[in-house]
Structures are given as structure tokens and as C-alpha cells.
Amino acid sequence: MAKFHHIFTLSEESDSYRLYTCDENKIRLDFISESCIRIALWKNRQDMLPTFCVAPGNADLFTGRDKLSTEGFPLCTPAVHCDGLLESFSLPCGVDITLNRENFLLQYSKNDQVIFADRKPLAYNLEGEFGRGSFHYVTRQETEKIFGLGDKGGALNKYGRSFRIDTSDAMGYDAETSDPLYKHIPFYICENEVACYGIFYDTAANSYADFGREINNYYPPYKYFQTEDNCLVYYVFFGTKLSVLQQFARLCGKQPLPPKWSFDYCASTMAYTDAPDSEQQFEGFLEKLEEYDLLCSGFYLSSGYTSIGDRRYVFNWNRDKFPDPKQFVEKFNQHYIRIIPNIKPAFLQSHPLYDEIAQKGYFIKNADGSPFVTEFWDGLGSYLDFTNSEACDYWGEKVKESLLDMGMVCTWNDNNEFDIRDGGAVAEGFGDGKVSACAIRSVLTYLMVASSYQAQIKAYPQLRPFLSTRSGSIAVRRLAQTWSGDNRTCFADLRYCHNIGLTMSLSGLYFYGHDLGGFHGEMPSRELLLRWLQHGVFEPRFTIHSWNADNSATMPWSYPDIMPAVKKLFDQRKRFLPYLYHCAYDAVENEIPLNAPPLLYYDDAELASQNDCMMVGRDVLAAFAFDEGINRVRVYLPKDDNWYGGNRLYPGGTTVDLTIPPEEETPCFFRSGSIVPTDENGVGFTVYPLEKGRFTGEYFDDDGLSFAYQKNECVHLHFTVDCDADTVCVHWCNSGKTPFVPKLRLCGADSRQLVIKE
């Protein structure tokens, strides 16, 4: 077999795919849509594991999908031209693809300019030219910008850096430099001088992405992806940054609409459940809520509730701390606070259920069939094998018996990175025999969350499930909310967690948040706590969580002297809940992130260095201060829209100097041509008009708990607004079945007459 010289032959074709072969290598091109293609390279088809990430129709929870399936794709028939070893394909989106069948090199162009190309003379590891594993080398422009890869820290633009696509229990990580963290998402968006594109590598294996850190004298500038997988399957998307993100998100399946209560403040701390007087700590929490009149709808119950001695045992209740778990949960339910219990997928060897599970054969195993044992929190233990359907059922039964039957309706799926590095560890597989567990770690995470999800659906079929997961692939977007994990209590992590959150949004995980105040370290200072709350006001998940070094609990009332400021921020959160909930619906239905950097929507060169703000939905721009002792910030307002703020209208392209004291509300600007709902003792709508012209808007609301909205039992307002020199005329209608008459007002910066017509 030749090295560095491979001539591929077309062996099969249809309107939407082409299959090429060279010796043992097979490469398939699928024209997935008018702006997306899939490339798959393999040697032995039988070794290709199913994918759980690609699910355009939100298919069955547990079966996965053939990696080469085209079910659910719109497919496309490109214009094809062949000339010897060269083939060309023209996509309807305006991208032209050239294939050189010598070494199978693809090049993508628009308007006769190269967007990017496979690196010459060889881009793939066809006969071991690059060592072990699968590789993909592509060209790199020195000025390009790269976004994505999940929960990656540091600057928003990942150009020039390299990352492990892996998961780790990264407690106390540095949000600027630590890698990997908790998510396995091999997807990125690249913007260069010609166009924008995205690549998603459909693999669950440990991988590596280099965006220009490596250089080699024998090649022009390049970037590459490497994976331990035995095949290479990847998708290429073309369009704007937003379009690329939306295409990727739809490929991976629709998110569930979270229950409305999950957007309220949800509390948490390790301190309460670790304390010997846990129930008394929780009684004190309820008293403080009443004392300060704070809204709270959830409490993340940390794993101390499962303790026996100084160790934690999933599904066990410590009856010394919680003599009557059902009564404890019921008391919180009476206060309309959902208990969200922590569950972990590994069982310590001393766990009361360990021998039973081992006898049933439900653990990840060694080659000889014995339970695979590895380090876990508090000692050695074994992970449940969620590729075993009986193990999934067992997990679901325990979720029901230990938690849901106690009156809880949610789960917090934690410590689920499945830290299995030993290649000898074996999972049951997917009906076709054994599979290396370390090759499917993110699949195990997904299946754990799916098992919890299924248990909740069975127990409460009328309720939309709420789950939180720390780890996972992009597949978990179809099931659960996530967060940035065990961050540190410092200003640097506040700044870089801001970037981590926006990076998760740019990777398709829209329902996210952070441990406000910081999880690991000392009690946050007054200033740091307030800065975190200012940021959290506009995050999908609004949760303070801590494991402070002195065993204290970070709470809204940790500093009584700043409670007026804390109350002000909680009130701002409450005021914006109708808008945030509508944005959640927009994220589910239209793939518009709740939080995103402005550069996602605007091609404005100034935004490349303006990342201390974020868009909230499509119509609100929130600004933050991230540096200790610094109150003055400069906020750049993107071009192509005008912006309302502080009873003024600013033209796009303006830089505004703001003073943001820690004690004040989070400042925000409203996009001209929008209608924003807020809670002003009932939902009201503020119109932020254009100077001249027409714009449209929508508003969604429902019971916040059930699936009834899918039968149109909801409020769904549609606005059409005409703006001229003297009037702003709003036409509205409600396509939902729930009656509702909106209360509209014109923003204070506009003096025209408001006319309302149904």
C-alpha cells in the first residue's frame, strides 16, 4: 500500500451521496442540506459505533443512530462536474466544493475565493502516515476567529490555542487556563475573511483540536483535529455564524422547554447537607427567605444527604440528618420550592447496594467479567454501565424509590464524567457485543441522564422534566440544563466564566449557568458576590452554590449590610422573568440562544475586542464590570441597530461610558425595533420603536409546567409595529388558545403617540 499517495475511485452514487474507495479505505460524501455536507471515512464498517449526538427528530432515548444514516435530513442534489481526478459540486447556498480524488482533498470556495481546504498533500491518516488514530488537517488563515468546543476557558476566540476534547472532574479549575473541563463537544465555528463555516466531528472518543498552536515547516498554516476513534465522521456547515450554530443545533435535536420555575432563584450549598444538623440548616434557610422576602423556587440538594460517616452513597438517605425525607421534601413543596437531589453514577465498594449490583452484572467490567474499579469521590468504586438496558432500568427504579417517591420531581446528575482511562474496561455495548468503556465515556453520561429523564417522565407524565447535568456531549441538550461546574471564588473566574458560558451557547448548550459567587475557595467578598449576581440576573440558571473552605454557605444574606443591593438584583431578575421565559421558548423553537456575544448577530469588526457584554435573547444587551474595584466600563453598541438605554436612544456604533456600582442593577440596552415583556405587577410590554419603518415581534407564555403548550394551550402574541414621524402603531393578535390582552407602553425615550390595534 502506498503512503501519501492514494487514488480514490467512485464506487456508488445517488442524487445525494457518493461513495469512494481506495484499498481498505472508504469515504462517503452526503449532501445533507443546501448548506451542509457530511464526510465519513472508515475501514471496517462493523466497528463504527452508533451516534447519540445526531438526532434531528429527537429519536428514541436509548438506541442511538447509525452514524451514516440520513433519516430526517432534507438532503440536497448538487450540481456535479467531473474532469479526470477532479470533481466539483455546487451547493445551493453558493458554496462550490472541489474534490481531488488523489488523497481525497476537498476545497470549499465562494465567489471564486477559497473558504478553507483540506491540507495538501494529505489531510487524513489513511495508512498510518500520522501515527495512531484518525486525523483531519485543514488550512488556516492567520486572521480567522474560532468559537465553540463547549465549556472551554480563556478568551472567547480560540484561535491559536489547542484543546483536549475530553471530560474531567475539574473541581476548582482555573477558568482561563484549565483544560479539559466537563463537556465533550467537538464542534466549532470559524469566521475568516471569505466566509463563515462550522465543523462538527461526530465522535464520543477522546480527541484533540489544534487551532494554530502547532506549526510545521513542511506545510502552510493549518489546524487539525485528532481522535482516538477508528473512523472519522464530520459535518461541515456554511452560512452566517448564527446560521451555522442553528444548523448544528437542529442536527443534534431539539431542547426541551424547561419549566418556568427553573428560571427563578434556585439555591444550593454543600454546607447544609454536610452539616450534622442539616434539617435545622434548611429550616433557617426558609426563615431567611421569609425575613428578606426573596423569591426562590428550587434547592439543589448536595450529596451530603447520602452520607454514611464521611462518605457519600448515592440513593442512600442519612436518617440522622433527615429522619423523614418525605416530610422534609413536602415542607419545601409547600413553600413552592422544588428539591433537586444530587445523584452520582458510581457506587463505592462499601456501598450497601454494591454487591447486589455486581451480582446482577450492571457495572462496567474488566475483561474477566469482574466489576471495573477506579478512583471516585471518597474512595474506590465502580460505574454503572448505562449501555446495559437492565442497568438503566435499575437506575430508574432507584431514582423513583429513593427520590421521586419522596415527592421530588427533578434530578441533579453530577460527577458524571465517567473518568475511565483504562482501555481494558468494557461496557455491555449496543446490542452487538462489548465495547471499550473509555471510548464512549460521553455516551455513558448521556445514557445516565436519559435514564433519569425516563424515570421522571414515568413518575410525572404530565410535567415537563427538569434535570441538570454537569458533564455530557451535545446530546444532553435534548434532556437537561447544565452549568460551568466547580469554579473558583475570584474575580478572574468571574470574567472567564462569562466567556465559558458564552462559549457553551456558541456550542449549542443554551440552558446553562454558573455557581454564582464561586464554588471553591473562601467566602466571596461583598463586591465579588454582587458582581456575580449582576451577571446572574441575565443567565438562564440563577443559582448561588458554594463549598467554602471554612464550611460557610454563600447565601444572598451572607452580608446583611448589602441586602438592599441584593434585593434590588433579585427584583430585577423577577422583573425580567417574562422576557427570559419567552427567550427560552425562542431558543427551543428557533435556536436563538438566551445568552450570546453580540458578534453572533453582527458583522462588526469592533465586536472582536468587545466581549464584556452579552445579548440576552435577541433584544437586550447587558453590560458588566468584571474587575475588582473598577466601576467604569466602556460599552460598544453594535452597528446595524440603534439602542435604547437610560431614556436615551443611541445610534449603533456608539461607545458609551458607564458607571456600574456593585450595589446597582445590571445596566442593559434595548434594541430598536423590539417589544420587551417585563413583570410590573403583571406582565407589561414596552415598545422600543424604529425611527421609521415596520418591525415584528412575538411573546410566548403558558402554564409553565405541562406539555399543554404543544396543543396550543398558551399565549402566543404576534406584534406588527409601524413607525412614522408622529405615531407608533402596534397591531397584535393572539394565536394561542389562552385569552390575553397585552398592556403596551412606549419607552420613555420616545415622545410619539402610541396607537394599539387588535
C-alpha positions in Angstrom: 0.0 0.0 0.0 1.3 3.4 -1.0 1.9 6.1 1.6 0.9 9.7 0.9 -0.4 8.6 -2.5 -4.0 7.3 -2.6 -6.2 7.3 -5.7 -9.9 7.0 -4.8 -12.5 5.6 -7.2 -16.2 6.4 -7.2 -17.9 3.1 -6.4 -21.5 4.2 -5.6 -23.6 7.3 -6.1 -27.1 8.7 -5.9 -28.6 12.2 -6.1 -27.4 13.0 -2.5 -24.4 10.8 -1.8 -21.2 9.5 -3.3 -19.1 6.6 -2.1 -15.3 6.4 -2.9 -12.9 3.5 -2.2 -9.1 3.1 -2.2 -7.8 -0.3 -0.9 -9.4 -0.7 2.5 -10.3 3.0 2.9 -13.9 4.1 2.2 -15.0 7.7 2.1 -18.6 8.8 1.7 -19.9 12.3 0.9 -23.5 13.0 1.9 -25.1 16.3 0.8 -27.2 16.7 4.0 -28.9 20.0 3.1 -28.4 23.1 0.9 -25.6 24.3 3.2 -24.3 21.2 4.9 -22.3 18.1 3.8 -21.1 15.1 5.8 -17.8 13.3 5.2 -17.3 9.8 6.6 -14.0 7.8 6.4 -13.7 4.2 7.7 -12.1 0.9 7.0 -14.3 -1.6 8.8 -18.0 -0.6 8.8 -18.8 -3.1 11.6 -16.5 -1.2 14.0 -18.4 2.1 13.7 -20.3 2.7 16.9 -23.7 4.4 16.8 -24.0 8.1 17.4 -26.1 9.6 20.2 -25.3 13.2 19.2 -27.1 13.4 15.9 -30.9 13.2 16.3 -32.7 15.7 14.0 -36.1 14.3 15.0 -35.3 13.7 18.7 -35.3 9.9 18.2 -35.6 7.2 20.9 -33.6 8.0 24.1 -31.5 4.8 24.3 -31.0 3.3 20.8 -28.7 5.9 19.2 -28.4 6.2 15.5 -26.3 4.7 12.7 -23.6 7.3 12.0 -24.2 7.1 8.3 -28.0 7.4 8.5 -29.6 10.2 6.5 -33.0 9.8 8.1 -34.6 13.2 9.0 -32.2 15.2 6.7 -33.7 17.3 3.9 -30.9 16.2 1.6 -29.7 18.0 -1.5 -28.8 17.3 -5.0 -25.8 19.4 -6.0 -24.7 20.3 -9.5 -21.8 17.8 -10.3 -19.0 18.2 -12.8 -16.1 15.6 -13.3 -12.8 16.1 -15.0 -10.3 13.2 -14.5 -9.3 13.1 -10.8 -11.1 16.4 -10.2 -14.8 16.6 -9.3 -16.8 19.7 -8.3 -20.1 20.2 -6.6 -22.1 23.4 -6.3 -24.4 23.8 -3.3 -27.5 26.0 -3.5 -26.1 28.2 -0.7 -23.4 29.4 -3.1 -20.5 27.3 -1.9 -18.5 25.4 -4.5 -16.7 22.2 -3.5 -13.8 20.7 -5.4 -12.6 17.2 -4.8 -9.2 15.9 -5.9 -9.6 12.1 -5.7 -5.8 11.8 -5.2 -5.5 11.6 -1.4 -9.2 12.8 -1.3 -8.6 16.5 -0.8 -11.6 18.8 -0.5 -11.7 22.5 -1.1 -14.5 24.9 -0.4 -14.9 28.2 -2.2 -17.4 31.1 -2.5 -17.3 33.7 -5.3 -14.0 32.1 -6.5 -12.4 32.7 -3.1 -11.2 29.7 -1.0 -13.0 29.5 2.3 -10.9 26.6 3.5 -9.5 23.3 2.2 -8.0 20.0 3.3 -4.3 20.4 3.8 -2.1 19.2 1.0 -0.7 16.7 0.2 -2.6 14.6 2.8 -5.3 15.6 5.2 -6.4 12.2 6.6 -4.5 9.3 8.3 -5.2 6.8 5.5 -2.3 4.4 6.1 -0.8 5.5 9.4 1.1 8.4 7.9 0.4 10.5 11.0 0.6 7.7 13.6 -2.3 6.2 15.5 -5.9 7.4 15.4 -7.9 9.5 13.0 -6.7 12.9 11.8 -8.1 15.8 9.8 -5.9 18.6 8.7 -7.3 21.8 7.2 -6.0 25.2 6.1 -5.8 28.1 8.5 -5.9 31.9 7.8 -3.8 34.0 10.2 -6.7 36.4 10.8 -9.5 33.9 11.3 -11.6 33.6 14.5 -12.8 30.4 16.1 -15.6 29.9 18.6 -17.0 26.8 20.3 -15.9 23.4 21.7 -18.2 23.5 24.7 -17.0 24.7 28.1 -13.6 25.9 27.1 -12.0 28.8 29.1 -9.9 31.8 28.3 -10.7 34.2 25.6 -13.8 33.8 23.5 -11.8 33.5 20.3 -10.0 30.1 20.5 -7.7 30.8 17.5 -4.0 29.9 18.2 -4.8 27.5 21.0 -5.2 23.8 21.4 -7.7 21.8 23.5 -8.4 18.3 24.6 -11.9 17.1 23.8 -12.3 15.1 26.9 -14.0 15.4 30.3 -12.7 15.7 33.8 -13.9 16.3 37.3 -12.2 19.7 37.3 -13.0 20.9 40.8 -11.5 24.4 41.5 -10.4 24.8 37.9 -8.8 28.0 36.5 -11.4 29.4 34.1 -8.7 31.0 32.0 -6.3 28.1 31.6 -7.6 24.7 32.8 -8.4 22.1 30.1 -10.3 19.9 29.8 -13.4 20.7 31.8 -16.7 18.8 31.8 -18.1 18.8 28.2 -17.2 16.7 25.1 -18.3 18.9 22.2 -16.1 18.7 19.1 -17.8 21.5 17.2 -16.5 24.9 16.3 -17.4 27.9 14.2 -14.7 29.5 12.1 -15.0 33.0 10.6 -12.4 34.3 8.2 -12.0 36.9 5.6 -14.0 35.0 3.0 -16.9 33.4 4.8 -18.0 31.5 7.9 -18.2 27.8 8.4 -18.6 25.2 11.2 -17.3 21.7 11.6 -18.8 19.0 13.9 -16.8 15.8 14.4 -19.3 13.1 15.4 -17.3 11.1 17.8 -17.5 10.1 21.5 -13.8 9.2 21.8 -11.1 11.3 23.4 -9.9 13.9 20.9 -7.7 16.9 20.4 -8.2 20.1 18.5 -5.3 22.4 17.5 -6.3 25.8 16.1 -2.8 27.0 15.2 -0.7 26.3 18.2 1.3 23.8 16.2 3.4 24.9 13.2 5.4 22.8 10.8 7.9 24.0 8.2 6.8 21.5 5.6 3.2 22.8 5.5 1.5 26.2 5.1 -0.6 27.3 8.2 -3.0 24.6 9.3 -5.3 23.5 12.1 -6.2 19.9 12.8 -8.5 17.5 14.7 -7.3 14.2 16.1 -9.4 11.5 17.7 -8.8 8.0 19.1 -11.9 6.8 17.2 -11.3 4.2 14.5 -13.3 6.2 12.0 -13.8 9.9 11.1 -17.3 11.3 10.5 -17.8 15.0 10.3 -20.2 17.6 9.2 -19.4 21.0 7.5 -21.9 23.8 7.7 -21.9 27.1 5.8 -23.7 30.4 6.4 -23.6 33.2 9.0 -22.3 32.5 12.4 -25.9 32.3 13.7 -27.0 30.0 10.8 -24.1 27.7 11.3 -25.0 27.4 15.0 -28.6 26.8 14.2 -27.9 24.1 11.7 -25.6 22.3 14.2 -28.2 22.6 16.9 -31.0 21.3 14.8 -28.8 18.4 13.6 -28.4 17.4 17.3 -32.1 17.6 18.2 -34.4 20.0 19.9 -34.1 21.1 23.5 -37.0 20.6 25.9 -38.7 23.7 27.2 -37.7 24.0 30.9 -40.4 24.6 33.5 -40.9 28.2 34.3 -40.0 27.9 37.9 -36.4 26.9 36.9 -35.7 30.5 35.9 -36.3 31.8 39.4 -33.6 31.8 42.0 -32.6 28.2 42.9 -30.4 27.9 46.0 -27.6 25.4 46.8 -24.7 24.8 49.1 -22.5 21.9 50.2 -22.5 23.3 53.8 -26.1 22.5 54.7 -26.1 18.8 53.8 -22.6 18.3 55.1 -23.6 19.7 58.5 -24.7 17.3 61.2 -27.8 19.4 61.8 -28.9 19.5 58.2 -32.6 19.9 58.7 -32.1 22.8 61.1 -29.9 24.5 58.5 -32.7 24.1 55.9 -35.2 25.5 58.5 -33.0 28.5 58.8 -32.9 28.9 55.1 -36.7 29.1 54.9 -36.8 31.6 57.7 -34.3 33.8 55.9 -36.3 33.7 52.7 -39.3 34.9 54.6 -37.3 37.5 56.5 -35.9 39.1 53.4 -38.9 38.4 51.2 -36.8 36.7 48.5 -38.2 34.6 45.6 -36.9 31.0 45.5 -38.3 28.1 43.5 -35.6 25.4 43.8 -32.9 24.0 46.0 -30.1 21.8 44.7 -29.6 19.2 47.4 -25.9 18.5 47.6 -24.7 14.9 48.1 -24.2 15.2 51.9 -27.8 13.9 52.3 -26.5 10.5 51.2 -23.6 10.2 53.7 -22.7 7.3 55.9 -19.9 8.5 58.1 -17.7 10.7 55.9 -18.5 9.0 52.6 -21.4 9.6 50.1 -23.6 6.8 48.8 -26.0 7.6 46.0 -29.6 6.8 46.8 -29.0 6.4 50.5 -30.7 8.8 52.9 -28.8 9.8 56.0 -31.6 9.3 58.6 -29.7 11.1 61.3 -29.7 14.3 59.2 -33.1 13.7 57.6 -35.2 11.4 59.8 -38.2 11.7 57.5 -37.1 12.6 53.9 -40.7 12.7 52.6 -41.7 15.2 55.2 -38.6 17.3 54.6 -39.4 17.4 50.8 -43.1 18.1 51.5 -42.2 21.1 53.6 -40.3 22.7 50.8 -43.0 21.8 48.3 -45.4 23.7 50.5 -43.2 26.7 50.0 -43.2 26.0 46.2 -39.5 25.2 46.4 -38.5 22.0 44.4 -35.8 19.9 45.9 -33.3 18.9 43.2 -31.3 16.0 44.6 -27.7 15.2 43.7 -27.1 11.8 42.2 -23.8 10.2 41.0 -23.3 7.2 38.6 -20.6 5.4 40.7 -21.1 3.2 43.7 -18.3 2.9 46.3 -17.2 -0.7 47.1 -18.6 -0.1 50.6 -22.0 1.0 49.2 -24.8 -1.1 50.7 -26.0 -1.9 47.1 -22.6 -2.7 45.6 -22.7 -6.4 45.9 -26.2 -6.6 44.6 -25.3 -4.6 41.5 -22.1 -6.6 41.0 -24.0 -9.8 41.1 -26.5 -8.6 38.6 -23.6 -7.6 36.3 -24.6 -4.0 36.0 -21.2 -2.4 36.4 -18.6 -1.5 33.8 -16.4 -4.7 33.8 -12.9 -5.9 33.4 -12.2 -8.4 30.6 -12.8 -11.3 33.0 -16.3 -10.0 33.9 -15.5 -8.7 37.3 -16.5 -5.0 38.2 -14.1 -2.4 36.9 -12.9 -0.4 39.9 -11.5 3.1 39.8 -11.0 6.1 41.9 -14.1 8.1 42.8 -15.1 10.7 45.3 -14.3 9.2 48.8 -12.6 6.1 47.6 -12.7 3.3 45.1 -15.9 2.3 43.3 -17.5 1.2 40.1 -19.6 3.0 37.4 -22.9 1.7 36.4 -22.9 0.5 32.8 -25.7 2.5 31.1 -25.2 0.7 27.8 -26.9 -2.2 29.6 -30.6 -1.7 29.4 -31.2 -3.6 32.6 -28.8 -1.3 34.4 -30.7 1.7 33.0 -33.9 0.2 34.4 -32.3 -0.4 37.7 -31.1 3.2 37.9 -34.6 4.4 37.0 -36.1 2.3 39.8 -33.7 3.7 42.4 -34.4 7.3 41.2 -38.1 6.6 41.7 -37.8 4.7 45.0 -35.3 7.0 46.7 -36.2 10.4 45.3 -39.3 10.7 43.2 -41.5 8.7 45.7 -40.3 11.2 48.3 -42.1 14.0 46.5 -39.2 15.3 44.3 -39.8 15.9 40.6 -36.2 16.7 39.5 -32.7 15.3 39.4 -29.2 16.8 39.5 -26.9 14.4 37.6 -23.4 15.2 39.0 -19.9 13.8 38.9 -20.8 12.0 35.7 -17.6 12.4 33.7 -17.1 8.6 33.8 -13.4 9.0 34.5 -12.4 5.7 32.9 -8.9 5.7 31.3 -8.1 2.0 31.3 -8.6 0.6 27.8 -9.4 -2.8 29.4 -12.6 -1.5 30.9 -15.6 -3.0 29.0 -19.2 -1.8 28.6 -22.1 -4.1 27.5 -22.3 -2.3 24.2 -25.3 -1.6 22.0 -26.6 -5.0 21.2 -23.6 -6.0 19.2 -21.2 -7.2 21.9 -18.7 -5.5 24.2 -17.2 -2.1 23.6 -14.3 -0.2 25.3 -15.8 2.0 28.0 -13.1 4.7 27.7 -14.2 5.1 24.0 -17.8 6.0 24.9 -17.5 8.0 28.2 -19.7 10.8 27.0 -22.2 8.3 25.8 -22.4 6.8 29.3 -23.0 10.3 30.6 -25.8 10.9 28.1 -27.4 7.5 28.9 -27.3 8.2 32.7 -29.2 11.5 32.1 -31.6 9.7 29.8 -32.3 7.1 32.4 -33.1 9.8 35.0 -35.2 11.6 32.4 -37.2 8.5 31.7 -37.8 7.8 35.4 -39.1 11.4 35.8 -41.4 11.1 32.8 -42.8 7.8 34.1 -43.4 9.2 37.5 -44.8 12.5 36.4 -46.1 12.1 32.8 -47.9 15.5 32.9 -44.9 17.5 34.0 -42.0 18.7 31.8 -39.0 17.1 33.4 -36.2 19.3 34.9 -32.7 17.8 35.0 -29.3 19.3 35.5 -26.1 17.6 34.3 -22.5 18.7 34.8 -21.0 16.6 32.0 -22.0 15.4 28.7 -21.9 15.6 24.9 -24.1 17.8 22.8 -26.7 15.1 23.1 -27.6 16.2 26.7 -29.1 19.4 25.2 -32.2 17.2 24.4 -32.7 16.4 28.1 -31.1 18.7 30.6 -29.8 22.1 31.7 -26.1 22.4 32.5 -23.6 24.7 34.3 -19.9 25.5 34.3 -19.1 23.3 37.2 -16.9 23.8 40.2 -15.5 27.3 39.6 -13.3 29.3 41.9 -14.2 32.3 44.1 -12.2 35.1 42.5 -12.7 38.0 40.1 -10.6 36.2 37.3 -13.0 33.3 37.3 -16.0 35.7 37.1 -14.5 37.2 33.9 -13.5 33.9 32.3 -16.7 32.1 33.3 -18.5 34.8 31.4 -16.6 33.5 28.3 -17.2 29.9 29.2 -20.9 30.5 29.4 -21.0 32.3 26.0 -18.8 29.5 24.5 -21.3 26.9 25.7 -24.0 29.0 24.0 -22.0 29.1 20.8 -21.7 25.3 21.1 -25.5 24.6 21.3 -25.9 24.5 25.1 -28.3 27.4 25.7 -29.7 26.5 29.1 -26.6 27.0 31.3 -25.4 28.9 34.3 -22.6 29.3 36.8 -22.2 28.8 40.5 -22.8 32.5 41.4 -20.3 33.8 43.9 -17.8 31.0 43.1 -17.9 27.4 44.3 -14.4 26.6 45.6 -12.4 28.9 47.9 -13.1 31.4 50.6 -16.4 33.2 51.1 -16.7 35.8 48.2 -16.2 39.4 49.2 -19.2 41.7 49.2 -18.1 43.2 45.9 -17.5 39.8 44.2 -20.8 38.4 45.3 -22.7 41.4 44.0 -20.8 41.3 40.7 -21.7 37.6 40.3 -25.3 38.4 41.0 -25.3 41.3 38.4 -24.1 38.7 35.9 -26.5 36.0 37.0 -29.6 38.2 36.6 -29.5 37.5 32.9 -28.3 33.9 32.9 -30.8 31.1 32.3 -29.8 29.4 35.6 -29.8 31.8 38.6 -28.1 29.8 41.3 -25.7 30.6 44.2 -23.7 27.5 45.1 -20.6 27.1 47.3 -18.2 24.8 49.1 -16.3 27.3 51.1 -13.1 26.5 52.8 -14.4 27.5 56.2 -17.6 25.4 55.7 -19.7 28.5 55.5 -22.6 28.8 52.9 -22.6 31.6 50.4 -26.2 32.9 50.5 -27.9 36.1 49.4 -27.8 37.2 53.0 -24.2 36.3 53.7 -23.6 40.1 54.2 -26.7 41.6 55.8 -25.4 45.1 55.2 -25.6 44.7 51.4 -29.1 43.1 51.4 -30.7 46.2 49.9 -28.4 45.7 46.8 -29.1 42.0 46.7 -32.8 42.6 46.9 -32.5 45.1 44.0 -30.9 42.5 41.8 -33.4 39.8 42.8 -36.2 42.2 41.9 -34.5 42.9 38.5 -34.4 39.2 37.9 -38.1 38.8 38.8 -38.9 41.8 36.5 -37.2 40.2 33.5 -38.6 36.6 34.0 -41.4 37.0 31.4 -38.7 38.1 28.9 -36.4 35.3 29.9 -39.1 32.7 29.6 -40.1 33.9 26.2 -36.4 33.7 25.2 -36.4 30.1 26.4 -39.2 29.3 24.0 -37.4 31.2 21.2 -34.3 29.1 22.0 -36.3 25.8 21.8 -38.3 26.7 18.7 -35.9 28.9 16.7 -32.4 28.1 18.2 -31.8 31.7 19.3 -29.5 31.4 22.4 -30.7 33.0 25.6 -27.1 34.4 26.1 -24.7 35.1 23.3 -21.9 37.5 22.4 -23.1 40.3 20.1 -20.7 39.1 17.4 -23.1 36.2 16.8 -25.6 38.6 15.3 -23.5 41.4 13.9 -20.7 41.5 11.4 -19.0 44.4 13.1 -15.2 44.4 13.4 -15.3 46.4 16.6 -17.0 43.5 18.4 -13.9 41.3 18.1 -12.5 43.0 21.2 -15.8 43.8 22.9 -16.7 40.7 24.9 -17.7 42.1 28.3 -21.3 42.4 27.3 -23.8 39.8 26.2 -27.0 39.6 24.2 -30.0 38.4 26.3 -32.3 36.9 23.7 -32.2 39.0 20.6 -33.4 42.3 22.0 -31.4 43.1 25.2 -27.7 43.9 25.6 -26.5 43.6 29.2 -23.2 45.2 30.3 -21.0 44.1 33.2 -18.0 45.1 35.3 -15.6 42.2 36.0 -12.5 43.8 37.7 -12.2 44.3 41.4 -12.5 48.0 42.4 -13.4 49.1 38.9 -16.8 50.7 38.3 -16.3 52.5 35.0 -16.6 50.4 31.8 -16.9 51.2 28.1 -19.8 49.6 26.2 -19.8 49.4 22.5 -23.3 49.2 20.9 -23.3 47.2 17.6 -23.9 48.7 14.3 -27.0 47.9 12.2 -29.3 48.6 15.1 -30.0 51.5 17.4 -30.2 51.1 21.1 -32.3 52.5 23.9 -30.8 53.0 27.4 -31.4 55.3 30.3 -34.2 57.1 28.5 -31.9 57.8 25.5 -31.6 56.5 22.0 -28.0 55.7 20.9 -27.1 55.1 17.3 -25.4 51.8 16.6 -21.6 52.0 16.5 -21.6 54.3 19.6 -19.3 53.6 22.6 -20.9 54.5 25.9 -19.1 55.2 29.1 -21.0 53.6 32.0 -20.6 53.6 35.8 -21.7 50.3 37.2 -21.5 50.3 41.0 -21.8 46.8 42.6 -24.8 47.9 44.5 -26.9 48.8 41.4 -28.9 46.8 38.9 -27.3 45.4 35.8 -27.4 48.0 33.1 -28.9 47.0 29.8 -29.8 48.4 26.4 -32.8 47.6 24.3 -32.6 47.0 20.6 -34.7 49.4 18.5 -37.4 47.5 16.7 -38.4 45.3 19.7 -41.1 44.8 22.3 -39.9 43.5 25.6 -42.2 42.0 28.3 -41.5 42.6 31.9 -43.2 41.8 35.2 -44.5 45.1 36.6 -47.1 43.6 39.0 -48.4 41.8 36.0 -46.9 41.4 32.5 -46.5 44.6 30.6 -44.9 45.3 27.2 -42.5 48.1 26.4 -42.2 49.1 22.8 -38.8 50.2 21.6 -39.6 51.6 18.2 -37.7 52.3 15.0 -37.3 55.8 13.7 -39.2 54.8 10.6 -40.5 51.5 9.2 -42.0 48.3 10.3 -40.9 45.5 12.6 -42.5 42.4 14.1 -42.3 40.7 17.5 -43.7 37.7 19.5 -44.4 36.8 23.0 -45.0 33.3 24.5 -46.4 32.2 27.8 -48.1 29.1 29.2 -48.8 27.3 32.5 -45.0 26.8 32.8 -45.3 23.2 33.9 -47.1 20.9 31.4 -46.9 19.9 27.8 -50.2 21.7 27.0 -48.5 24.4 25.1 -47.7 21.8 22.4 -51.5 21.7 21.8 -51.5 25.5 21.6 -52.9 25.9 25.1 -50.8 29.0 25.7 -50.5 32.7 25.0 -48.7 33.4 21.7 -48.8 37.0 20.7 -47.8 38.4 17.4 -47.0 42.1 17.0 -46.6 44.2 13.9 -45.4 47.7 14.5 -45.5 50.6 12.0 -43.4 53.6 12.9 -43.6 57.0 11.3 -42.8 60.6 12.3 -45.8 61.0 14.6 -47.1 57.6 15.6 -46.1 54.2 16.6 -48.9 51.8 15.7 -49.0 48.3 17.2 -51.2 45.6 15.7 -51.4 42.5 17.7 -53.2 39.1 17.7 -53.0 36.0 19.9 -52.7 32.7 18.0 -52.8 30.7 21.3 -55.9 29.4 22.9 -55.3 31.2 26.2 -57.1 34.6 26.3 -54.7 37.5 26.9 -54.8 41.3 26.3 -51.4 42.9 26.4 -50.7 46.1 28.2 -48.4 48.2 26.0 -46.5 51.3 26.6 -43.9 53.3 24.6 -40.4 53.6 26.0 -39.6 56.8 27.8 -37.1 57.9 25.2 -39.8 58.3 22.5 -42.5 61.0 22.5 -44.6 59.8 19.6 -48.2 58.7 20.0 -48.8 55.1 20.7 -51.7 53.5 18.8 -52.8 50.0 19.6 -55.0 47.9 17.3 -56.1 44.3 17.8 
